[in-house]
């Protein structure tokens, strides 16, 4: 079993201890899974951390509390299919912890449903693929401390972190966290900035050394997810682009902000206007549309595009010899 991923090993280890008629020692588990004793200790700590009733005897080893039984949960095929769509979607994301947690959730559901539904779930897992490129080709990334922030939001605790500003300089931020937003490949935090005295948007990949303070907060504004995400006052820069009609549907569906206005300019082009505050991110995001998107303004975004294209076109001179 040494070729298992860490998540698969955790699931199999718990299932093995639950079904075993005797306790298992660290050495037995390490030999069985082909990993070190230290790795097994870490795995057992992870299982305990998520609330599973791992028991320990100094002589006989580790097991699962005998009384621990989860009653079967009844899903019909449509409900289970819906769950599988959600699980497969989360597993496909580039965020590593999201993908691993979705695998763990899938395992827990599999353990508590009846055998017929379990067989149906296994088949769906093998035959359903959500976003093949993301599932099979994308490299997983850590993506920021979204889970720690979710706890801070739930308990309404202020946080501090080091954040890289637009000039590339790290500055300490003190923020009341209001909302977590996931955009295809990264997490954003929307919260009240104590330094700016306003609601601001932060990309978690740029936030380091996150600390949850004991200081509680009362929201300065109504927590309305849609209003916070699409607040035009917070999105400082007005952006105008031409989008080809053939790409408009995909562009509109995936644009990480609200379209303010769109008008037909030419037979095959639509002028789209929106606000956005991170032009570096937007510049890279727009590249996926190639010539189907033409940037009209602001000038700063056009210049960023020119720099990226010049860098992409740089080639080393080829010798004639």
N, C-alpha and C positions, 0 to 999 in steps of 0.2 A: 504493500500500500504506500510505498515511499514516493510515488509519483502524484499523489493527491495534492490538491491545493489546500491552503490552510483552512478555508471554509469547509471544504469537503471532509477534511480530517476531523474537524470539530463535530460535524454532524454524525459521522460514522462512529466517533469515539463515544458520544453520548448514547447513540442507539445501541452500541455494543455493551456499555455498562448497564443500560436499562434492561437489556434482555439476558444478560449473563446471570447464571445461578450462583456465582461467587464474585467476590471483589477482585479487582485487578491491580497489580502493583505497577509502580512507575516503570520498572524494568520491563515488565511484560508489555505494557503499552508502547514503550519506546521501541522494543524489538518488533512488535506487530506492525507499527506504522513506519518503521525505518527512519526514525528521527532521534534526536538526542533527548536525554532525561530533562534537560533544561527546557526544551521545546514543549514536552508533555506538561511540565509544571505550568508554563505560560498558558497552554490550551485549557488546563483545568481551571486556572484563574479566570479566563475569559468566560467559560461556561458558568461559573459561579456569579460573575459580574452581571450576566443577563438574567439572573434569577433562577437558574436551574438548580434543583436540590441535590448537589453533589455531596456525598458523605465520605468520611475518611476514618480508617482504623489504622493505628500505628503499625500493626502486625500484618493484617490481611490486605491493606491497600484501599483503593477507591471504588465507589459504586454510586448508585442512584437510590434515593429514599424509596423503600419498598411501597409505601402508600401512594407514591406519586403516579397517578394515572390521569390522563386527560380524556374526558368523555368525547366520543365521536361527534364531530360537527357535521350537520347535514347541509350539503349544497346540491342544487340541481345542476345538470350539465351546463346550462346557460350561465348560472352564477359562477361556477368554477371556471368556465371559459373567460368570463370577464376578469376574474382575479388573475388568471394566467396572462392575459393581455397586459395588465398593469405590472405584474412581476417581470415579464419578459422585457417590457419597455424600460423599467428601472435597471434591470441587469445589463441592458445595452448601453447605458449612459457611461460617459468617460470618467465620471466620479467613482473612484475605487471603492470608497466606503459605502456608497449607495449600492453599487453592484453586489458587494459582499453581503450587505444587510438583506438585500432582496433574495439572495440565494438562501440565507438563513431562514427568512420568512417562508419561502417555498418549502423548505425542509420541515418546518414546524406544521404547516398546513397538511403536508403529506402524512405526518405521523398521526393526525387526529381525524382523518376522514376514513370512511369505510373502504374495504378493499376494491370494490368496483370503481368508486370515484378515484381511488389512488391510481388504478390502472389507466383510467381516462386522463388523469392529470399527467402521468408519465408520458403518454402518447402525445398530448398537447405540447408538453415541454420539448419533445423531440421534433415535432412537425410544425411548430409555430416560431417564426423568426421575425422580430421587430427590428427594422432598420439594419439590414445585413452589413452595411459598411461599418456602422458603429459597433455591431456585435462582434464581427470577426477581424476587423482591421484597425480599430482605434486603440491607442495606447491609454491605459487607465492612468488617471491623475488623482492626486490627493484632494485638490479643490477647496481647501480652506476648512476652518473649524465650524462647519454648519451645525453639527450636532450640539456642540457646547453653546452656540448661540441660540439654538432652539430652546435649551433649558433656561437661558437668561431671559428670553422672550416670555416663556411660560411663567416665570417667577417675577417678571418685571424688575430685573436687576440691570444696573448700568454696567457697561463694559469699557475697557480701554484696550487699545492695540496700536501698533506702529503701522503707519500707512504711507505708501509711496505716492507722493503728489504728482501732478502733471509734469513737473520739472525733474522727476526722478529722485527727489529728496524724501527720506523717511521722516515723518513727523508723528508725534503721539496724538492719538485721537481719543476723546472721551465721548461716548455715544449711548443714548437710550435706544436699545434695539426694538424696532416695531415690527419688521416684516422680513422674511427670507424669501427670495425669488430665484428660481432656477431657470437659466436661459440656455437650453440645449447642451452647453458644454462648460458652464460655470455658474457659481452661486453669487448672488448679490445680496447685500444687507441694506435695508432702508431704515434709517433711524434719525433721531434728533441729535444734532451735533452741538455739544456744549461750547466748542470754539467758535462756530459760525452762527449759533443761535437760530438754526433753521433745520428743516428736514433735508437730509443729504443721502446720496446713494454711494455705496462702497462695493467694489469688486473684491470678493473674499481672497482671491489669489494674491492680492496686494496687501492684505492685512496679516501682520505677523505678531507673535507674542501676545495673543489674546488673553485677557484676564477678566474674569467675572467678579465685579466688586460686590461687597455686602450692601452697598447703597441702592435702595429701591427708588423707583421713579413713578410718576404719574404722567401718562401721555399728554403732550402739549397740544395734540390735534386728535381728531376722531380717527380711529384705526379702521379706515376704509381701504381695503387692498387695492381696488381698481383706481381710486383717487390717488393713492400714494405712488403707485407704479407709473401712472400716466400724468402726473402733476406737471403741467407745462412750465410753471414757474421754476421748478427744480431743474428741468431739462433746459439748460441755458441757451444752447446754440441751435438756431434754425438751420435746417438742412433741406436743400432742394435737389432732386435728382430726376432724370428721365429714366423710366422703366419700360422696356419693351412689353407689348401686350401679352406675348407668350410667357413672359416670366412674372407678370404682375401678381397672379394668384399665389405663387410660391413666395414671392417677395412680401406680399401683404400678410400672409399667414405666419411668417417667421420673423418679421421685423420686430426687434425687442423694444418697441415703443408704440405710441399711438399715432396713426396717420391723421394729420390735421386737415389736409386738403389734397385732393387729386383731380386733375383736369386733363382732358384729352388735348394734346398739342399738335400731334401729327397722326397720320393714319395708323402707324404702328407703335407710337410712343405715348406714354402717360406721364405727366408731370406730377410727382409726389412730394409733399412737403410734411416735415415732421421735426420735432426737437430731440436733441440728444446731447449728452454732456461728456461722453468719452469718445473723442474722435479717433483715437488710436485703435480702440476696439472696433468702432464702426468701420474704419478703413479696411481692416482685415476681414470683417464680416462681409462687406460688399464685394470683395474679390471673388467670392464663390459664384457671382452672377456674370463675371467676365464682361463682354461687350453689351450684355443686355441691360446694364445700368451705366448711365453717364452722369457724373457729378456736376452739378451746376453751381452750387455754393454750399458752404462758405469757401473762401479762397484758401483758408488753412487746410481744409480737408483735401482740396485739389492738390495742394503742394505735398501733403502727406502721401497721396496716391502716386504722384510723380516720383517721389523718393523711393517708394516701394517698387515701382515698376523698373526704375533704373537699376536698383539693386538686383532685381530678379533677372534682368537682361545682361548683367555683367558676365563676361566669359573670359577665360584665360586665352591669350593668343596661341593659336595652333601652329606648331612648327611645320615647315614644308618638307623637312628632312624625314 
